[in-house]
Amino acid sequence: MKNFIIIVLVALSLGIQAQGTITGKVFDSKTGEPAEYATVAVLNVSDSSVVTGTLTEPNGSFSVKVANGRYLVRVSYIGYK
């Protein structure tokens, strides 16, 4: 079974629409290699519905704009469990 590590940094900006950004990097926990093009889904805490999502860059980084609030982040990658 392959494992990966997610490093998530939340940067909140104070704007009229009260939006924030979830940023992070996804790495393979055994090799330390970035997880290229992994799927990142941002889920609603109350019902786990998908709010938005993106793919990681070749270096494993991602960034998603969201309204301020609490979210779950789910990362999936072909071949990983």
N, C-alpha and C positions, 0 to 999 in steps of 0.2 A: 504494500500500500504506500502510495506516495503522499507526502504531506507538503503543505506550503504555509508560509508565514505571510500575514497581512499586516502592514504597518499603515495605520490610518491617522491622519492629522486633520483635525477639523478647524477650519478657518472661517469664522463668522464675520460678516461685514454688516455694518449698520447702515441700512439704506431705507429708502421709502418703502420698498416692498419687503423689507426684512429678509433678505436672502443670505444664504451662507454657501460655503463650498466644502465638500468632503474631498480630501486629497489623500493619496497614499501610494504605497508600492507593494507589490506582491512578489514574493520570492519562494523558490523551492527550499524547504527547510533542511534538506539533506545536502544539496549541492551549493546552495547560496545563489544559484542562477535566477535571473528575473523570469517571471512567468509572462511571456509575450502573448498578447491578444487574449488574455483571460477575460471572462465575462464578469462584470461587476454590476450587481443589482442592488438598488436602494429600495428597501421595503418599509412599509408603514408598520409601526410597532403594534398597533391595535389589532390588525387583521392579516398581516404579512402580505398585503397586496403590493404589487410592484409600483413604485412611485416614478422611478426613472432608472437609467442604467447607462453603461458605457463599456468599452473594451480597454484593456491596459495597453500602453505603448510598448514598443520593443524593449525598453529598459524596465518594464514592470510598473511604471507609474500610471496613475489615473487621477482624474479630477471631474467632479460632478457638482453642478449648481443645484441647490435645493432651498426651499423655504426653511426658515429657522424652525427647529423642532427636534424630535427624537426619532431616529431611524435605526433599522437593522441593515447591515451590509453583508451581502452574500456573494462570495466569489466562487465561480465554477470554471473548470479547465478540463478539456478533454484528456482522459487518461489518469486523472486524479480522483481520489475518493475522500 
